[in-house]
Amino acid sequence: LNTTNICYADCKFCSFAAWEKDPRSYRWSAEEILAKACAEPVEYDELHIVGGHDPKQTSLEFWLPVIEQMHLRIPHVQLALFTAAEIDYMCKRARCSYEEGLTRLRGAGVTSLNGGGAEILVKRVRDLVCPRKATAEEWLEVHRVAHRIGMKTNCTMLYGHVENIAERVE
């Protein structure tokens, strides 16, 4: 589920994101998210949620009660929620460590992180295409902490834009 397309990361390649006043912008309420996430039939076993850097939705305060409700309503479903870039944004906004933020999310029911936001984990590339998103080191550290506390993660590499082969390998 893509629960909002409002994002202020301003990544150069993104055609998904919208500014708050853009006519195509949207932001689901907690009730809308729960209705869609827990809709019948619930014969699925994993749910992915990603969004953007939305200051009104991408926060621990917004998500923790929603996740707790999801976990209660669909306990058999693995909740693969958020990218490391979103976790970085949430934790910075909450002024907490990655460990504290991820531990709270895991306690609410998050089982794993999605791989988005990695793009190419090289400073030169990130400075060009996503300078307002988590740095490569921050992205990797979110994953290290997630693994340390028992969460699974993956990585999605977006390539074919401004990077070279050596940067893809790196």
Buried (B, 14 or more C-beta within 10 A) or exposed (E): EEBBBBBBBEBEEBEEBBEEEEEEBEBBEBEEBBEEBBEEEEEEEEBBBBBBBBEEBBBBEBBBEBBEBBBEEBEEBBBBBBBBBBBBBBBEBBEBEBBBBBBBBBEBBBBBBBBBBBBBBBEEBBEBBBEEBBBBEBBBBBBBBBEEBEBEBEBEEBEEEEBEEEBBEE
